[in-house]
């Protein structure tokens, strides 16, 4: 009888371990897809929908602020940042939001410094690499096309076919006059995004 009870205990313990974790919010995932594709208005609508469903979703609130910064509305992003509780402010995502706001405000050198510091504490961060690559590509004071290429390749290592990383890599090749390389990259881009008229 003792062995039966022990066996039942083990069975129910293992059954509990096998239960699926919390469900991924498909609304958040869709909003992130829109965000990564640069579809800012659709991303804002998606993150707001997430927050209507779960008002305490800090990740969605951070991403909403980041989206506003990317849209060129840093004041709205700062307003959102001020709403975040102190416990959230040590998370890497909060640092990424701060970088996005600094960039949107044209404070590129500060944004670059903050991003470099954050990459030291969170070396696997794809989001920080995005901002570093953008700063090195599009801001005159921090421009470094070779750094953008390296960062874009690092992003693509973690996220093959990533739309923005492929875009930045292609822009670098064109800016450097490497047209054969650019043509190869554009062909790769067409294969991965056949409906993108911009390519």
Kinemage of the C-alpha trace (Angstrom):
@kinemage 1
@onewidth
@group {chain A} dominant
@subgroup {mainchain}
@vectorlist {calphas} color= white
{ca unk a 1} P 0.000 0.000 0.000
{ca unk a 2} L 2.896 2.342 0.813
{ca unk a 3} L 4.404 1.681 -2.621
{ca unk a 4} L 1.059 2.429 -4.290
{ca unk a 5} L 0.761 5.735 -2.440
{ca unk a 6} L 4.370 6.633 -3.298
{ca unk a 7} L 3.749 5.743 -6.955
{ca unk a 8} L 0.585 7.845 -7.045
{ca unk a 9} L 2.436 10.791 -5.489
{ca unk a 10} L 5.176 10.570 -8.124
{ca unk a 11} L 2.576 10.261 -10.890
{ca unk a 12} L 0.684 13.387 -9.816
{ca unk a 13} L 3.942 15.319 -9.287
{ca unk a 14} L 5.077 14.470 -12.822
{ca unk a 15} L 1.615 15.260 -14.172
{ca unk a 16} L 1.801 18.713 -12.542
{ca unk a 17} L 5.233 19.309 -14.073
{ca unk a 18} L 3.888 18.386 -17.496
{ca unk a 19} L 1.100 20.952 -17.426
{ca unk a 20} L 1.556 23.680 -20.026
{ca unk a 21} L 2.783 27.075 -18.848
{ca unk a 22} L 0.851 30.297 -19.223
{ca unk a 23} L -0.549 30.871 -22.691
{ca unk a 24} L 1.243 33.288 -24.973
{ca unk a 25} L -0.939 36.308 -25.757
{ca unk a 26} L -1.536 36.205 -29.540
{ca unk a 27} L -2.579 39.872 -29.470
{ca unk a 28} L 0.856 40.822 -28.132
{ca unk a 29} L 2.608 38.632 -30.700
{ca unk a 30} L 0.680 40.273 -33.556
{ca unk a 31} L 1.467 43.728 -32.187
{ca unk a 32} L 5.162 42.797 -32.056
{ca unk a 33} L 5.014 41.614 -35.671
{ca unk a 34} L 3.585 45.008 -36.661
{ca unk a 35} L 6.216 46.769 -34.561
{ca unk a 36} L 9.089 44.862 -36.165
{ca unk a 37} L 7.678 45.625 -39.621
{ca unk a 38} L 7.555 49.361 -38.812
{ca unk a 39} L 3.747 49.444 -38.950
{ca unk a 40} L 3.523 51.862 -36.051
{ca unk a 41} L -0.206 52.663 -36.016
{ca unk a 42} L -1.127 48.966 -36.146
{ca unk a 43} L 1.413 48.235 -33.392
{ca unk a 44} L -0.055 50.993 -31.179
{ca unk a 45} L -3.557 49.563 -31.677
{ca unk a 46} L -2.299 46.063 -30.827
{ca unk a 47} L -0.469 47.061 -27.649
{ca unk a 48} L -3.470 49.123 -26.507
{ca unk a 49} L -5.655 46.072 -27.067
{ca unk a 50} L -3.244 44.030 -24.908
{ca unk a 51} L -3.503 46.644 -22.157
{ca unk a 52} L -7.308 46.648 -22.306
{ca unk a 53} L -7.205 42.899 -21.712
{ca unk a 54} L -4.445 43.038 -19.079
{ca unk a 55} L -3.830 46.571 -17.703
{ca unk a 56} L -0.847 45.361 -15.649
{ca unk a 57} L 1.025 44.036 -18.715
{ca unk a 58} L 4.268 45.977 -18.266
{ca unk a 59} L 5.825 44.517 -21.406
{ca unk a 60} L 2.974 45.815 -23.577
{ca unk a 61} L 3.167 49.232 -21.900
{ca unk a 62} L 6.930 49.434 -22.496
{ca unk a 63} L 6.477 48.444 -26.134
{ca unk a 64} L 3.699 51.013 -26.543
{ca unk a 65} L 6.066 53.705 -25.303
{ca unk a 66} L 8.801 52.450 -27.613
{ca unk a 67} L 6.393 52.550 -30.556
{ca unk a 68} L 5.495 56.170 -29.821
{ca unk a 69} L 9.210 56.997 -29.736
{ca unk a 70} L 9.693 55.294 -33.106
{ca unk a 71} L 6.769 57.346 -34.463
{ca unk a 72} L 8.566 60.537 -33.437
{ca unk a 73} L 6.442 61.204 -30.347
{ca unk a 74} L 9.001 61.057 -27.509
{ca unk a 75} L 6.828 63.147 -25.162
{ca unk a 76} L 4.112 60.480 -25.235
{ca unk a 77} L 6.769 57.808 -24.737
{ca unk a 78} L 8.174 59.665 -21.703
{ca unk a 79} L 4.659 59.935 -20.265
{ca unk a 80} L 4.331 56.155 -20.500
{ca unk a 81} L 7.807 55.655 -19.022
{ca unk a 82} L 6.793 57.756 -16.008
{ca unk a 83} L 3.839 55.400 -15.366
{ca unk a 84} L 6.051 52.333 -15.008
{ca unk a 85} L 6.601 51.094 -11.446
{ca unk a 86} L 10.053 51.237 -9.870
{ca unk a 87} L 10.336 47.433 -9.993
{ca unk a 88} L 10.276 47.531 -13.817
{ca unk a 89} L 13.053 50.100 -14.164
{ca unk a 90} L 15.874 47.581 -13.785
{ca unk a 91} L 14.615 45.424 -16.654
{ca unk a 92} L 16.488 45.547 -19.987
{ca unk a 93} L 13.256 46.475 -21.793
{ca unk a 94} L 13.068 49.666 -19.748
{ca unk a 95} L 16.598 50.529 -20.860
{ca unk a 96} L 15.594 49.945 -24.481
{ca unk a 97} L 12.636 52.306 -24.012
{ca unk a 98} L 14.986 54.974 -22.646
{ca unk a 99} L 17.305 54.524 -25.651
{ca unk a 100} L 14.385 54.831 -28.077
{ca unk a 101} L 13.285 58.091 -26.423
{ca unk a 102} L 16.789 59.594 -26.485
{ca unk a 103} L 17.076 58.693 -30.163
{ca unk a 104} L 13.675 60.206 -30.945
{ca unk a 105} L 14.729 63.407 -29.159
{ca unk a 106} L 17.834 63.626 -31.346
{ca unk a 107} L 20.171 62.937 -28.422
{ca unk a 108} L 22.099 60.395 -30.431
{ca unk a 109} L 25.392 60.402 -28.523
{ca unk a 110} L 23.533 59.786 -25.232
{ca unk a 111} L 21.441 57.060 -26.834
{ca unk a 112} L 24.580 55.402 -28.208
{ca unk a 113} L 26.293 55.487 -24.807
{ca unk a 114} L 23.215 54.073 -23.066
{ca unk a 115} L 22.909 51.307 -25.674
{ca unk a 116} L 26.565 50.341 -25.353
{ca unk a 117} L 26.223 50.186 -21.563
{ca unk a 118} L 23.070 48.073 -21.821
{ca unk a 119} L 24.731 45.660 -24.239
{ca unk a 120} L 27.431 45.007 -21.604
{ca unk a 121} L 24.794 44.015 -19.025
{ca unk a 122} L 22.554 42.212 -21.552
{ca unk a 123} L 24.935 40.942 -24.271
{ca unk a 124} L 22.324 38.752 -25.991
{ca unk a 125} L 19.838 41.598 -26.514
{ca unk a 126} L 18.578 41.838 -30.086
{ca unk a 127} L 16.605 45.002 -29.251
{ca unk a 128} L 19.736 46.881 -28.154
{ca unk a 129} L 21.460 45.797 -31.359
{ca unk a 130} L 18.566 47.265 -33.366
{ca unk a 131} L 19.078 50.682 -31.776
{ca unk a 132} L 22.845 50.580 -32.072
{ca unk a 133} L 22.529 49.634 -35.744
{ca unk a 134} L 20.004 52.432 -36.378
{ca unk a 135} L 22.179 54.993 -34.602
{ca unk a 136} L 25.232 53.937 -36.591
{ca unk a 137} L 23.259 54.029 -39.845
{ca unk a 138} L 21.036 57.089 -39.693
{ca unk a 139} L 22.467 59.582 -37.199
{ca unk a 140} L 25.292 61.696 -38.619
{ca unk a 141} L 26.973 62.203 -35.230
{ca unk a 142} L 27.177 58.457 -34.535
{ca unk a 143} L 27.405 57.055 -38.081
{ca unk a 144} L 29.443 53.881 -38.563
{ca unk a 145} L 28.222 51.816 -41.510
{ca unk a 146} L 30.525 48.882 -40.786
{ca unk a 147} L 29.165 48.682 -37.232
{ca unk a 148} L 25.622 48.681 -38.644
{ca unk a 149} L 26.524 45.796 -40.942
{ca unk a 150} L 28.072 43.800 -38.090
{ca unk a 151} L 25.085 44.401 -35.793
{ca unk a 152} L 22.608 43.529 -38.562
{ca unk a 153} L 24.422 40.240 -39.160
{ca unk a 154} L 24.314 39.503 -35.412
{ca unk a 155} L 20.563 40.148 -35.396
{ca unk a 156} L 20.088 37.878 -38.422
{ca unk a 157} L 22.067 35.134 -36.662
{ca unk a 158} L 19.420 35.184 -33.916
{ca unk a 159} L 16.421 36.035 -36.102
{ca unk a 160} L 16.959 34.754 -39.649
{ca unk a 161} L 14.969 36.757 -42.197
{ca unk a 162} L 14.395 39.672 -39.805
{ca unk a 163} L 12.878 42.472 -41.895
{ca unk a 164} L 14.590 45.480 -40.320
{ca unk a 165} L 18.011 43.832 -40.067
{ca unk a 166} L 17.843 42.868 -43.752
{ca unk a 167} L 16.787 46.435 -44.611
{ca unk a 168} L 19.691 47.971 -42.709
{ca unk a 169} L 22.196 45.531 -44.180
{ca unk a 170} L 20.974 46.392 -47.688
{ca unk a 171} L 21.139 50.137 -46.981
{ca unk a 172} L 24.751 49.762 -45.840
{ca unk a 173} L 25.761 47.919 -49.004
{ca unk a 174} L 24.143 50.601 -51.157
{ca unk a 175} L 25.729 53.428 -49.136
{ca unk a 176} L 29.172 51.819 -49.489
{ca unk a 177} L 28.692 51.347 -53.232
{ca unk a 178} L 28.842 47.560 -52.950
{ca unk a 179} L 26.212 47.042 -55.623
{ca unk a 180} L 26.869 43.370 -56.370
{ca unk a 181} L 26.480 42.581 -52.652
{ca unk a 182} L 23.380 44.800 -52.515
{ca unk a 183} L 21.826 42.940 -55.463
{ca unk a 184} L 22.392 39.579 -53.760
{ca unk a 185} L 20.868 40.910 -50.525
{ca unk a 186} L 17.900 42.396 -52.412
{ca unk a 187} L 17.251 39.005 -54.038
{ca unk a 188} L 17.333 37.372 -50.584
{ca unk a 189} L 14.941 40.068 -49.389
{ca unk a 190} L 12.493 39.435 -52.251
{ca unk a 191} L 12.488 35.726 -51.441
{ca unk a 192} L 11.733 36.390 -47.763
{ca unk a 193} L 9.241 39.271 -48.358
{ca unk a 194} L 7.719 38.712 -51.812
{ca unk a 195} L 4.832 41.135 -51.199
{ca unk a 196} L 6.978 44.070 -50.131
{ca unk a 197} L 6.685 46.661 -52.908
{ca unk a 198} L 9.569 48.721 -51.409
{ca unk a 199} L 12.073 45.976 -52.227
